[in-house]
Structure formats: structure tokens, C-alpha cells
Amino acid sequence: MHISFPVSPILFDALGKEEGWLWSALPGIVRRARSRFRLVSVGAQDASRAGVALLGRFMLAAREAGACRVRVADTVGIWNPLRAWRCFRRLKELAGGRLSLEFHGQNDLGMSTANMLSAIEGGADAVGVTVNGLGERAGNAPLEEVAMAPIARWRAIPESTHRA
């Protein structure tokens, strides 16, 4: 089960909500979902326009309520690889190995693959990709680009054993 919550001031305003609503609604909604589903993922919608401190607090509240994964979304595709890496590095430290992190990035500025690779290097355990170009709005990173990328975290065989 995946549940998505707005986390940016811009999205709160667009939906007629305030940040206080998030902190009061999140625990109950996640606990209710957990009573019906074994695995619950919680999405931070529009995370790229929210502060990392708020994302950290959101992640910890979701974990406390019983979520097994937090999905961080660059909903409007404005991140660059360094911002994605920094965000996931910080969230991974805060999670302390007790929560899976996912990155969902849009391709509005053509950065989705680069951002996904940086998010993985920063600590993302999963990413949302497109298959055969099917995706929402501007699309996400293509599966084939992400799967074939040389990512240090994915290496199962030590580099010294690779053949040239």
C-alpha cells in the first residue's frame, strides 16, 4: 500500500492544508493502513521544494507510525544530482537502517537519470523508473539507463576481479 502526503509549503497551499495537518494526519492514516496491509509505503510529495529538516521529521514520523518505506518525490523535476545525493545521504543517516528509502524523480529538465543515480549513491534503496517510455507527465528515468549505469553500491563483485 502506498500513501502520499504533501510536504512542501507550495503544495500545502495548493491543497488548502497547513503543515500542522501533516503531523496530525500522518500517524493515524499510516496506522490504519498498517492494520490492513503488511507493507505500507509513505510518499513525500513535492519533497524537492521542502526542507531536508522537514523531510527528516516526516521520515521519522512515518517510520514511527509503521511505514516500511518512504518515497521522496522530486514532483516538479527541479533537483540536480548534488541535491539528490545530499538529501538521500542525510535521510539515510537519520533512518539508521530501519527504513527503506525510494526516489521518484520527474524528467522536466532532463535530469531524472542523473538524479536517480545520485540518489542511489546517496542511499536510496529503490527508484521509480519507466518501462518503454511509459511514465507520468514529463516521465521518469528509463529503466534501461538506470539498470546499466555503473553504480558503486550495486557492485557485487570486487572491482579487482573485473576483466578489462
Buried (B, 14 or more C-beta within 10 A) or exposed (E): EBBBBBBBBEBBEEEEBEBEBBEEEBBEBBBBBBEEBEEBBBBBBBBBBBEBEBBBBBBBBBBEBBBBBBBBBBBBBBBBBEBBBBBBBBBBEBBEEEBBBBBBBBBBBEBBBBBBBBBBBBBBBBBBBBEEEEBEEBBBBBBEBBEEBEBEEEEEEEEEEEEE
